[in-house]
Amino acid sequence: MPIWYVGSLGFITIFTSYSFQTGILIPDVFTAASILCLVILLFDTNLMKIERIGIYLLFVFSVLTHFSNVIILMSLIPTSLKDVLFKSCKLMGIHFELVNPFLLKLKFEESNLNYSSFFRLKIPKTKFNKSSIQEVDFTEANLKESVFNECDLTLSKFEDSNLEKVDFYTSFGYSFNPSKNNIKKARFSKNEVAGLLSDFDIIISE
């Protein structure tokens, strides 16, 4: 391989954003590929054995390029997540509301859920343990009796959410209007309770 070619690749990789953009684009390309492969595998009965194996391998590879592809495919088929534990997982930007809500029960430990969405999802008694939950959408979600243990909730959105008996005591960074949510018997730390007053434009002094 010519030295100028290797040098050019190295320069582009180090000094431009092409590598970053490619990393974002590739999973998106394979999302469409995974859906197409699934449709072919399910409905094309004229495939030769070698063709079916090849499409199946492409399907598996396409799904594994990004975890969001798994969630998207679950929304296309009658799949439910019952008693599923996500541990040390990178789940950024996942729309969990697309998953079949039937018998849905989730648990998260030491995972990254940044920029994800639980919009209108009914997930009472869910446990979030030592996870990053920044800029996550919990609008109209039912989180009754859930527990956020040592979680970073910076810029996460709670609006018209059911937060009855939710335990926020060891978590931090949350900021939402209590008058727009049901917070009956919810538990908060006195060090973080100021986040419940941010919408009222008041000054808190020690």
N, C-alpha and C positions, 0 to 999 in steps of 0.2 A: 504494500500500500504506500503510495507516494507520501513523502514527508510533508509537502505543502497541504495535502488533503487532511492529514492527521492534525497538523497545526491549525488549519482553518476550523476544524471541528472543535478543537480545544478552545480556540479564541471565542467562538460563538457560544460554547457551553458556559465559559467562565464570565465573559463580559457582556452578554446579552441576556434577554429574558426568554429566548426561544426554548430553552430546556424546560423552564417553568410552564410556559404556555403549552408545550407539547404534553407535559405531564397532566395538565388539566384536560386537554382535548382528547387524548387517547381513550380514557374511560368513557367519555361521551360517545365516541365513535362505536365502541364495543357494546354500549347499551342497545343501540339499534341492531347490531349484529346478533346479540343474544336473543332478542325478541324474534328476529327473523328466523334464527335457527330453531327456536322453540316451536314456532308455527309450522315449519317444514317437518320437524320430527313428529309432531302430533297429527298432521293432516295429509302428508304426502305418503301414500301407501305404495308408490311405485319405485321407491329408492332401492338401489342395490345395496348389499350388505356393506361394501367398502365405502359407499357414499354416506350411509347412515353413521358409520363409525367416524368418518371425517367430520361430518356436521356436528356430531355429538362432542367430539374433542374441541371443535371451535366454540361450541356452546359453553362448555365448561371453562375454557380459557377466557371467553368474553365475560362470563359472570364473575370470575375471580379477579378481573382487573380493578374492580372497585366494589366495596360492600353495598353501595347504593343499588347496584344492579340486582342484588338478591332481593332487596325490598321491593323494587319495581316489579320484578317477576312474581313476587308473592301477591301483588295487587291484581295480577292478571289471572291467577289461578286460585281456587278455593283453599288457601293455606292460612292456618291460624298459628299464632305463637303462644303456646301454653307452657307456663313455668319455664321460660327461657332466661338463662343467666348470661349476660354479656360481661365478660371480665377482661380488663385490659384491652378493650377494643377501640378502634378509631371509627367513630360513627358520625363524622361531621357531615352536616347538610342532609341528614336522612329525614324523609317525611314519613313518620311512623303512622300517620293517619291513613296511609294508603294500604296498610296491612288489614287483613280480615279481622274485624273486631271480636269475632266469636271466640269466647273463652280466652281472650287476650290477657296474659299475665306476664309481666316483664320484671327483670331485676338487673341493675347496673352496678358494677364494681370497678373502680379505678379506670373508668373509660372516658373518652373524649366525645361529648355530644354537642359540641359547639355548632351553632347555626342550624340545628335540627328543628323539627316541628312535631308537636303533639296536638295540633289544632282540633278542638272538639272531641278529643279522644277520651274514652272512659277507662281510666286506669287507676282505680282506687287501690290503696294499700301497696303502692309500688315503692320499692326501696332503691334509692339512689345513694351509693356509698363512695365517698372520696373521688368524685368525678368532676370533670370540667363541663359546666352547663351554661356556657356564655352565649348570649343572644339567641336563646331557644324560645320558640313560640308555644306558650301554654294557654293561649286564648281559648276560652270556653271549655277547657279541659276539666274533667272530673278527677281530682287528685285526693279525694277524701281519705284521711288517715294514712297518707303517704309519708315517707321519711326521707329527708335530704340530710345525709350525714357527711359533714365536712366537704360540702360541695361549693364550687364557685359559680354563683348565679348572676354574675355581672351582666347587666343589660338584657336579662331574660324578661319576656313579656307575660304578665299575668293580667288578664282582663276578662271579666265575667266568668272567672274560674271558680270552681268549688274547692276551696282550700280548708274546708272544715277538718279540724283536728290534725292538720298537717304539721309535722315537726321540722322547723327550720333552725332549731336551737344552735347547732354546731356549724351551720353554713353561713356564708357571707356574700356580700355584693348584691343582694336582692334589693329591688326598688320598685314598688308598685303602690297603687292607690287602694287602701283597704275598703273604701266605700264602693269600689267597682268590683269587689270580689267577696265571696263568702269566706270569712276568716274565723268563724265561730270556733272558739277553743283551740285555735292554732297556737303553736308554741314558737316564740322568738327569743333571741338573745337581746338583752338590753343594750349591748354594744352595737347592734345592727338595726335596732328598731327605728332609727332615724330614716332608714330607707323607706319606711312606710309613710313618711311625712313629706317626701320630696315634691309631691304634686301640689302641696298647699302653700308653697312659696313663703315659708317661715324661716326665721333664724333661730338656730338652737345653740345656746351657749353653755359652757361647762361652769 
